Amino acid sequence: MQETIITWATPAFFALIALELLVAKWRGRVVYHSSDAINSLALGVISQIVAVFGKLLSFGIYAWCVERIALFHLQADRAWVWVTGLLCYDFCYYWLHRAGHEVNILWAAHVVHHQSEDYNLTTALRQTGSGVLLGWLFYLPMAVAGYPLEVFVVVALIDLLYQFWVHTEVIGRLGWFDRVFCSPSNHRAHHAVNDKYLDRNYGGILILWDHLFGTFVEEDDADPPVFGTRSPLRSWNPLWANAEVYWATAKDAWHARRWRDKLLVWIKPPGWRPADVAERFPKPAFDIRRGRYLPPLPRGFTAYSLVQFALLLGMAVQFLDLAKHLPAAALAGYAVFLVLSLTALGTLTEGRRSGIGWELARLFATALVPPLTGGWFGLPHLDVRMVAALAAVPVLSALVLGWLALSAPARADGGKAVPG
């Protein structure tokens, strides 16, 4: 059900993104950068792909707990069950969100949502692919209390969809609303790396939880939020975005001399490092005035990237629809194809010469699928004209990419590539 609703909501998401872009342009503000937006949306697509498989873990465990260890058997036909279920979910979400900023292994998943140095509606869709591994633990109290699985699934979706609109800079203060609910102003402060805003405002729908547990901070016009993380990603690679903190933590654990520190590095707050590791492998101090990551990309490559992402997004929507009936092996194959395709496109937008090679390899593989299978993922035995058309699109794309690469200006090192 979640995949269906997300699929139907996608046009609304993009309509609101277009509206935000127009409002910002009318006000003379730049709140979007194409490569950053593509990266955020690609991470959102990957999170939905992973969720297709991850729900077997999270929903399966929840259903088992409701059936076997629930203290009460609440009925889904009672209105108060839905209302209190939403409140309970939001309360559990507060603690999951807070733990995601205070426990390093949970931050390793949640960091994906904070990596963008822009703050706009595409940031809302920038979600982790690994949160499913441990996130379900925080909602088990609802299962023990007896909230039915269908209630849990729906209130989780409501809480998630609500948080979309608060990721914007074009909506200002909202008076009393800011004191009760999570709002754009409150959530801008949450995403900021300024000292005064760090690790505050965790509420999903209600900001009352932050008032209650002492984690609320008000946005201050004298100290405007600076977005991103204190260890910038500096990449448009969606796989690396999901892996960077896990990798950095694993390296620190490997280098730590004491076994105790090898464990603590995973459960201490983000940024904590064993003293011996910090001494031998120092990292630069955080500088809030650092330059943002934005490799220059010629307009032709920008247009190409946007068109290719739109095509991959269409495939992702088809993937979510196929999730209902496609065999697991075929679905997994399609998932790998999409993730690697989005990774290749991300590498291209970094302005690296290797990005062109990866993208051409992706297009070559894409062109081979229709003639070799006689169709497409989930669509076997297509008409020969349709097969030819499906193969022609990546071939034409490769020709366009080749022309763009040949016409790109020479780099300072004498090479010929996308500037970066």
N, C-alpha and C positions, 0 to 999 in steps of 0.2 A: 504493500500500500504506500509506503513512504516513497519508493521509487516513482510510482505513478503521480503522486502529488508534486514531488520535486520536478518531474518532467513537465507537468501542466503549469507549474509556477515559473518555469524558466523564461517564457516570453514576458511575464510581468517583471521579473528581475531585470531583464535587458531594457524594457521600456522605462523603468525607473532609473537605470544607469544613464540612459540617453537624456532623460529629463534633468538629472543631476548635472550632467555635462553641459547642457544648454544653460541652466541657471548659473553655473560657475562661469561660463564664458560671458554671459550677460553682465555679470558682476566684475568681469575683468580678472578672474582668478584662474590659476592653473592647478587643478586638483587631480588631473590624470596624466600619466605618461604611458604610452602604448605598450612598451615592453613590460613594465611593471604590472599593468592590467592583465596582459596575456598570461604572465606568470601566476598571478593570483587566481585567475579563472582556471588555468590548467591544474593548479593544486586543488581547486574545488572539484573539478572533474575527477581527478584521481581519488579524492576522498570518497566520492560517490561510487566509484568503481570498487574500491576496497570495501565499502559498506555493504555491497551486495553479498560479499562473502563473509564479512565480519558479523553480520546480523545473526548468522547461525550460532556464533559464540555468545554475543550479548543477549539476544532475545531468547536463545535456547536455555541459557543459564537462568535468566529471569523466569521463564515459564516453569522450569523445573522447581525453582524455589517457591513460586506461588502454589504449585500443586502439592509439594511435599512438606514445606516447613512454615507456611503462612499461619500466623496467629489468628487471623480472621478471614472470612470469605466474603469480601465486599462484592456488591452486585453492580454491574455496569449499567443497569437501567435506572440508577438513582443519580439525580443531578448533583447531590452533595458529594458523591464519590468523585465525579469529574472535577468539581471545583477544588476540593481538598487535594485531589490527585495532582492538579496543576500547581497548587501551592507547595506540596511536598516535593514535586519534581524540581521546582525552582529553588527550593531550599537545598536539596541535594546538589543541584548544579552549582550553587554558590560555593559549597565546600569542595567540589571537584575542581572548579575554576581556581579557587584559592590555593588548593594543593598543587595545581598545575604551575603556580608561580613560586611555590615554596619547597617543592620536592623535585630534585633535578631530573629523575627519570620521567616524571610526569611533564616537566617543562620541555623535555626532549621531544615530546609529542606536540604540546601546545604551542611551542615556539613558532611553528609554521604560521599560525594566525597573526603573529606579531611582526613578522620579518619585513613586511612592506614598509617603505619609507613614505608612501602616500597613505592617505586616509580617505577612502571613498567606498562606494557600495560594492566594488569588486573585492575590497578587503574583507567584507562580510562573507564572501563566498570562498575566501582563502582558508581552507580547513586542512587539518592533519589527516594523514593516511594511517597513522599508527595509534591514534587515541583509543581505538576499539580494544586494544590489548589489555588495558587496565581500567579504562573509564567506567566499565560496567560495575565495578566494585562499589562505587559511590551510590548506586541506585538500588542496591540490594535491600536497604531498609524498606523501600516501597513494596518489594516483593514479600518481605517478611510480614509487613502490615496487611497484605492481602489484596493490594490493588491489582485488578485483572490485567493481563498482558495487553489487551486491546486499549485499555485506558492509558497504560504506560506509553504505548506507541504513539497515540494521538497527542497526549500532553507534551511528549518529547518533541514532536513535530511543531506544535504550537509555540513552544519555548524557542525552538530554533528559528522559525520563521519570523517571530517577533524581533529577534536581534538583527535582522537584516537592515532595517531602516535606521538604526542608530549609528551606523558606520558612515557618517557624512560630515563634511565641514560646512555645508550650505544651510544647515538648520542651526539657529542660535539657541539662546537660553529659552526655556519654556516655563519659567515661574514655578508654581507649586508642583507641576508635573515632575520637575527635576528632583524634587525632594522625596518623591514616592516611587517613581519608576526609573528604570534604566533609560537614559535619554541620550541623544547625540552628545550633549555637553559632558555628561557623566562618563560616557564611554570614550570620548576623546582623551579625557584625563587618564583613563585606564590604559590606553595604548601608548601613552607618552613615556619617554625615557628620562625626562627631567626628574631631578631628585625628589621634588615635592609630590610628584604624581606616582612614583614607582610603587608597584604592587598595591594598588587601591582600586576600589569600585568594581567588585567582582560580580555583582548581581546580574542575572539574566533578564528577567522581566521587572522584578522589584529591586530597587536600590535600598529598600528598608533593611535588608539583611546587612548591608554595609554600615548603616547607621547603628544597628543593633550590636554588631561585633567589632566596631571601631576601625573599619577599613575605608570609610568614606572620605573623599577629598573633593572639594569644589574646583571647577576649572577657573583659572585666574588669568584675566586678560593681560596682566602685567608680566606673566610668565607663560607665554603661549606654548602649547604642547609641541614637542618634537617627536616624530614617530619613528618606529623601527625597534631595534633591540640594541643592547649595549655591546653585543658581539655581532656586528653586521654580517648578513649572509653574503653579500656582494656576488651574487650569482642569479641567473634566471633558470637554472637547472632544477626542475621540480623534484627529482629524485634526491639530489643533494640537499635541497631544502628540508626534506623529511629526515635525512640521515645525519646532518651536520653535528647536532648536539650529541646524538648517540656516539658518533665517531670520536668527537673530542673527549667525551667522558670515558670511552673505552681506552683511548690512548693514555689519559691520566691514570686510570686504574692499572694499566699495564706498567706504567713507569713508577707508580707508587711502591715504596720499599716495604711498607707495613701492610699486612693483610687486612688490618682494620680499616686502613684508608682506602684500600681497594673496594671495600663495601660502602664506606661512608660517602665516597664521591658520587654514588648513585642516589643516595637518599638525603644528602645535605642540600641546602638551598642552591639555586643556580649561581654559578660564579665561584663557589667554594672549591678550593684545590688544596691537596696535601702540601704542607710547607716545603717538603723536599722537591716535589714536582714543580711548584711555582718558582723555586730557586733555580732549578736546572733548565726549565723550559718556560721562561717568562713570557707574558703576553703584554702587548701595549696597553697603557691605561686608557680608559674610556674618555673620549673627547666629544662632547655634545655638539661641537662646532665642526665636526668632521664633514667632508664633502660626501654627498650622497652617491650611491652607485647608479650611474646612468650612462653606460657606454653609448657613444653616438652611433646612430643607425641611419643610413640614407633613407629618403622617403620611399624609394622603390622597395627596399627590403622591409620597411615598416608596413607598406600596403600588402606586400606578399605575405608577411607573417599574419596579418589580420585575416586575410582571405583563407589561409591554410588553417588557422585556428577555428574559423567558422565552420569549415568542412569537418574538422575533427570533433567539434562540438556536436554537429549533426550526427556523427557516428556514435558519440557518447550517448546521445538521447536514444538512438536506436538500441544501443547496448542495454540501457536501463529497461527498455521495453522487452528485449529478448530475455532478460533475466528471469522472466516468469516461466519460460518454457524451454529455453535452449539447454541442451545437455551440459553438464558441469565442465567437461573437458573442452568443448568448443567455446564455452563462455570464458573459461580461463585463458584460452588462446587469444580471444578477442581482447580481453583485459590487458594482456601483455603487449599486444600490438598497439593499443591505444596509449598505454603508459610510455612505451619506448618512443612512440611518435611524438608525444607531447614533450618528451625529454629532448629529442632531436631538434624540435622547433625552438625550445628554450635555449639550446646551445647556439643556434643560429642567431637569435636576438642578442646574444652576448657580444656579437661583433667579432667572433673568432673565425679564423680561416678554417679550422677544423669543423666549425658549425655547418659550413657549406657541404663538406664531405658527408657528414652525418645526415643532413637533410636529403641529399641526393640518394644516399643509401636507403633512406626511408621511402622515398618516392619510388625507387626501383622495386623494393619489396611490395609496396602497395600496388604497383602496376602488375605484378606477377600473380597476385591473389585471384583476380577474376578469371584469367584464362586457365590457370592451373586447377581451379575448383569448379569452374563453370558457373560461378555465382559470387556471392559475398557472404560474410559471416551471417549465418541464420537465414540466408536467402539462396538456397541451392537451385540449380537447374533454371537459371534465368535465360531469357531470349538472347540469342547471339549478339543482337544489336545492343542490348543493355550491357552485356559483358564487354563489348568493344568500347562503349561509352565509359564504363567504370575504369577500364584500363587507360583510356585516353586522357582522363583528368590528371593523374599523376605524371603522365608523359609530358603533357603540355606544361604542367607546373615545373617539371625539371628543365624544360627548354627556357621558360621564363627565368628561373633561378640562374641557369647558366649565363643567360644574357646579362642579368644584373651583376653577376660576379665578374664577368669580363669588362663591364663598363664601370665597375667600382674604381674610385681614385686610388692611386698607389699609396701605400702606407709609408710612414717615415723610415721603416727598415728596408724599403725597396721592394717589399712583397706586394702582391696584388690580392686584396681581400676586402672583406667588409671592414671599414674603419672601426677601430675600437681600442 
